């Protein structure tokens, strides 16, 4: 973090990292929207599918638990469950109780879900083209954001039941 100049207002909107992240998040998701619409996916659903496709590459026949998906996406299960129901209704995933632990729900890809990956391969290059930012710069940005996220998590950002005040 840089030292704030004496004449710079530390509460100025344009000085806030949270503001820059929030407006960039909305703008980037708006870039994704028309690319994901033909796939029938929202951006959060796309992230779920990315997690499932990653798992499928290495564990072809092994599903992911809802908890594992929630952990990978840093999302709570209550937010994830309606998305999974919608993806199941679209015929892209299956949900089933784990045979060894009935409290656990496993999520797997259907044949249609696996095949959708081929169409999704066009999305990353289309996003890069629309953003007009080089891959090296986007890689650096992702690395910085990953470090910021790790620092926020280390500071207890997503601790359950913890009052952040």
N, C-alpha and C positions, 0 to 999 in steps of 0.2 A: 504494500500500500504506500502511496506517495504522501509526502508531508503536504498538508493543506497550506496554501499561501495565506498570509495574514489578511489580505484583502478579499479572499474567497469565502463566501458564506457556506459553512459546512452543511447547512440545511437547504441549500439551493437544490431544486428538483433535478437539474441537469448534472449535479455532482453526485447523485445517489446511484450506487451500484444496483440497488434493488429496483429502481425505476428503469434503468437501462436493461436489466434482465427481463423485467415484466413486459416492456413494450417490444423487445426483440423476440421474446417467446410468442407473443400474439402475432407479430409480423411473419415469423418463420412458419408458424402453424398455418397462416393464411396462404403461404406459398405451397405448403403441402396439400391443402384442401382440394384444389382442382385435380391434383395428381392422384389423390386417394379416392375421390368420388367414383371414378370408373371401376375401382376395385370393390366398392361398396363398404369402405372402411373409414372410420373416423381416425384422427391422429392417435388417440389413446388405444384404440383397437389395433392400429398398425404396430404400436410399441409391443402390445401383447403378442401379436403374430411374430414380430422380430425375435422375441424371447423364445417362442415355441420353435421357430425355424432354426435358431441357434442350437437349441437342445436337440432337435431332430438330426442335425448334421453329425453330432457325435454319439447320440443315444437313439438310434433310429426307432426302436420299438419301446423305449421307456418314456412314459408320460412325465410331465412336470406336475408337482402338487400346486394347488392354489397358493399355498404359503410361499413356495419357491418362486413363483411368478411375482407375487406381491413384493417379496424381498428384492428380486432383481430389478423391479421397476420402482422401488421405494414408494410403494403404494399400500394402503390398508386393504384388507380383504373385503371390507364392506363396499369400498369403491370399485374394486375389481369384479366382484360377483355379478353385477348387472351387465358389465361388458362381456363377461364370459357367457352369460345367458344369451346375449344378442349374437355373439359369434357362433354359438351352438345353433341358434335358430337359423343363421345363415348357412349352416352346414359345413362350417370350416373347422370346427373342433368337436370333440366329445368330452363329456364330463362324467366321471364315474367314481363311486366310493372306492377307496383303496381297500383291497381284500385283507391286508394285514392290519390296517388301522381304519376303522369305519369313520373316525372323526376327520379323516383326510380325504379331500377330493382331488382326484388326478385329472389332468387335462392333457388330451392328446390331439394331434392333428388328424383330420379326415383326409381322404384322397384329394378332395377339392381344396382343402387347406394347404396341402403339400404343393399342389399344382399352382396355387395362387402365387407362390414364391417366384415362379418364373416371370409372371407379369410385374411383380413388385421390383424386380431387378432394374427396371427402367427408372424407378423413382429417385435413387440417390444421384445419378448423373443429371437428371432433369432439375433437381433442387439446386445442385451446384451451378448449373447453367443459368437458372433464374436468379440466383443470388449474385452471380457475377464476381464471386470471390474465389481466389485460387485454393486448390486442395491443401497446399502447404499452410496457408493462413487458417483455413478451417480446422486442420489438424492441430495447430497451435492453440486455437480458440477452444477446441474440445478438451485439450490437455489442461488449459487454465481453468475451465469450468469444472473439470473433474477434480482438480485440486481444491477449488473453492467449495464444491459439494462435500468433499471429504473433510475439509476443515469445519464446515457447518455441522456435519454429522458428528464429528469429534466434540463439538461444542454442545451436543445434545439436541440438535435441531428437530429430530423426529422421535425423541423419547416419548413413549406412550404415557399419558397421564401427567406429564410434567408441565407445570404452568410456566410459560416462557417469560412471564412478567417478573 
